[in-house]
Amino acid sequence: MAGKEIKPEIGNPKSHRLVVSLLDWFAAHARDLPWRRTRDPYAIWVSEIMLQQTQVKTVIPFWNRWMRELPTIEAAAKASPDKLHKLWEGLGYYTRVRNLQKAAQQMVNHRRDEFHESQTKNKVGDSRRSSLRNLPVRFPEKFEDILALPGIGRYTAGAICSIAFNQPAPILDGNVIRVLTRIFGIAENPKAKETNARLWRLAEELVCCAKNAKDAKGECASPTSRPSRGNSSCSHLNQSLMELGALVCTPRHAQCLICPVKHLCVAFKEDRVDKLPNLGERAKATTRRFIAFAIERGGKFLVRQRSDGVVNAHLWEFPNAEVHGGGWNANELFRSHFPGSTAQLMPLLTVKHSITRYRITLEAFRVQLRNEITRPSGVWRTPAQMRRLAFVSAHRKVLGKLMEQPAASETAGSADARQPRL
């Protein structure tokens, strides 16, 4: 499962002590998260995809809603793109959800192929054929098969194998990298090829050791927040590493005094906790500025859907453009994009947010048209219709602000009484 790596030394005394301490700590301190109440690999897979680049507290309501709306692999495979994006709206990194559906469809197609193959080999009767057809789609259990699914890398495949099936598959995400570099005093950049390979070997050594780890009573530690189904030490060990990194061994202000493995931690003993992991210099932040227009006509607003191949593809937004330098203003930009149209622009709100290394400012204006727009790029939608669409995060805030404001005609006074009402 870890490729052609050096065979882990599961007899290492430090690894054994570390594993036992982590399992005991996890048994007492594991958070009661909804996806920890199940061994359904589909539910665990959804949680792992959502948790990529996203905090646990943010994911919980999204996961609960997803599992209510799309409780099975088949449901995820059949969902419309609009429903899929709406359920994911606000989580960002939307390629994740599209890959998730592609993987679900791949599993459904595999089940269909199996069904047709069984029909060909075994000439079964109608009742038998019906029962075979109604069998649920199964999530693959082998690491290689899971890794082959769209949108699943080595870490996610290992997480599913260990958490859902209790297999000794290693995991290595940001939390685990931080924990391992500090415990073992690894000063080299974990992104470097050799150092990254070493960390994978350590992660594999620990989870293999956990496979046979016992507590003082000779029984495997098991957190009370998870259902007990036999030996779950591999599952719990990997989750304990992530949990320790999330709750105790944090990037800043690590709580070393309450850490269950501080007696084994090189960084703690050598006062190097704040220096590890050594991730090198961060890329310099880049500032970007956009101007957006909430253009109103007859109680409807002009919106457009992003095309394939761009960031946040298939999501909705208000017409907007990126501006460079300080020479542009909103009126000039509007006239350049909608030549021949005249309108009154009113500041609506400013949204500031970050995506990776970009620091983005979006200035939105509410636009009252004085004449028609020639061949507008987009569609006209009412506020009620827009609420059913999945918007880009910043533009969703623009929509929320529009919902707070009165109709344009109510703010324009009697001289503008013929303006369209919202």
Secondary structure, DSSP 8 states (H G I E B T S, - for coil): ---S-----TT-HHHHHHHHHHHHHHHHH----GGGG---HHHHHHHHHHHTTS-HHHHHHHHHHHHHH--SHHHHHH--HHHHHHHHTTT--THHHHHHHHHHHHHHHHHHHHHHHHHHHS---HHHHHHHHTS------SHHHHHTSTT--HHHHHHHHHHHH--------HHHHHHHHHHTT--S-TTSHHHHHHHHHHHHHHHHHHHT---TTSS----TTS---S--HHHHHHHHHHHHHHHTS-SSS--GGG-TTGGG-HHHHTT-GGG-S--------EEEEEEEEEEEETTEEEEEE--TTSTTTT-EE-SEEEE-SS---HHHHHHHHSTT--EEEEEEEEEEEEETTEEEEEEEEEEEESS--SS-SSEEE-HHHHHTS-B-HHHHHHHHHHHHS--HHHHH-GGGTTS---
